[in-house]
Amino acid sequence: MTQVHKDFGSSSDTYSSSQGNENVSDGDVLVCSDGVVGFLFEAWPVAVTATRGSFHTLSSHPKDIKDAKPCHAAGYEEARKVALSLSRALRKEDWEA
């Protein structure tokens, strides 16, 4: 089940804190103090918000990425819901029309 983590600070701090942290799992949502919301895609925090800070971005929807796990698509969708609930602008993804 996807967890939402709000306690790591900026996107830079959150990136560092998510690495090797046994409390943060693949697909978990990450909410940062600098306005970034994203999710953990394997070892990489990925932004779903227009503001991406230190996070990465994706070139396609997680469900379309070879070898992506179901938790990645679930994390992406949950992160978007969380971002909208916090009135954060979503990224316009390259694959969206």
C-alpha positions as CSV (number, residue, x, y, z in Angstrom):
1,M,0.0,0.0,0.0
2,T,1.2,3.5,-0.9
3,Q,2.3,5.6,2.0
4,V,2.6,9.4,2.0
5,H,5.7,10.9,3.6
6,K,5.7,14.6,4.6
7,D,8.6,14.8,7.0
8,F,11.8,15.1,5.1
9,G,11.9,18.9,4.3
10,S,13.0,20.2,0.8
11,S,13.1,18.1,-2.3
12,S,16.9,17.9,-1.9
13,D,16.6,16.7,1.7
14,T,13.8,14.3,0.7
15,Y,15.8,12.9,-2.1
16,S,18.7,12.1,0.3
17,S,16.4,10.8,3.0
18,S,14.6,8.4,0.7
19,Q,17.8,6.7,-0.3
20,G,18.2,3.4,1.6
21,N,15.5,4.4,4.1
22,E,13.7,1.3,5.1
23,N,10.6,3.3,5.9
24,V,10.2,4.5,2.3
25,S,9.1,2.0,-0.2
26,D,9.0,1.8,-4.0
27,G,5.9,3.8,-5.1
28,D,5.5,5.8,-1.9
29,V,4.4,9.5,-2.2
30,L,6.9,12.2,-1.2
31,V,5.6,15.7,-0.2
32,C,8.3,18.3,0.1
33,S,8.4,21.7,1.9
34,D,9.5,23.5,-1.3
35,G,6.3,22.6,-3.1
36,V,7.4,19.4,-4.8
37,V,5.2,16.3,-4.7
38,G,6.3,13.1,-6.2
39,F,6.8,9.4,-5.7
40,L,9.7,6.9,-5.4
41,F,10.4,5.0,-8.7
42,E,12.8,2.4,-7.6
43,A,15.6,4.5,-6.1
44,W,14.6,7.8,-7.9
45,P,12.2,10.4,-6.5
46,V,10.1,11.6,-9.5
47,A,8.1,14.8,-9.5
48,V,4.4,15.0,-10.5
49,T,4.3,18.8,-9.8
50,A,5.2,21.7,-12.1
51,T,7.9,22.5,-9.5
52,R,10.3,19.6,-9.6
53,G,13.2,20.8,-7.3
54,S,15.8,18.0,-7.0
55,F,13.5,15.3,-8.3
56,H,13.6,13.5,-11.6
57,T,10.9,13.4,-14.3
58,L,9.6,10.6,-16.4
59,S,9.5,10.3,-20.2
60,S,6.3,8.2,-20.2
61,H,3.5,7.1,-17.9
62,P,4.7,4.5,-15.4
63,K,2.3,1.9,-16.8
64,D,4.0,2.2,-20.1
65,I,7.6,1.8,-18.8
66,K,9.1,-1.6,-19.4
67,D,9.8,-3.4,-16.2
68,A,7.8,-0.9,-14.1
69,K,5.9,-2.4,-11.2
70,P,2.2,-1.8,-10.4
71,C,3.3,0.3,-7.4
72,H,4.9,2.8,-9.7
73,A,1.6,3.6,-11.5
74,A,-0.2,3.6,-8.2
75,G,2.4,5.9,-6.7
76,Y,2.1,8.3,-9.7
77,E,-1.7,8.4,-9.4
78,E,-1.7,8.9,-5.7
79,A,1.0,11.6,-5.8
80,R,-1.1,13.5,-8.4
81,K,-4.1,13.3,-6.0
82,V,-2.1,14.5,-3.1
83,A,-0.6,17.4,-5.1
84,L,-4.1,18.5,-6.2
85,S,-5.4,18.3,-2.6
86,L,-2.6,20.6,-1.6
87,S,-3.3,23.0,-4.5
88,R,0.0,22.3,-6.2
89,A,0.2,22.7,-10.0
90,L,0.8,19.4,-11.8
91,R,3.5,18.9,-14.4
92,K,2.4,18.9,-18.0
93,E,3.9,15.5,-18.9
94,D,5.5,15.1,-22.3
95,W,3.2,12.1,-23.1
96,E,0.0,14.0,-22.4
97,A,-1.9,15.4,-25.3
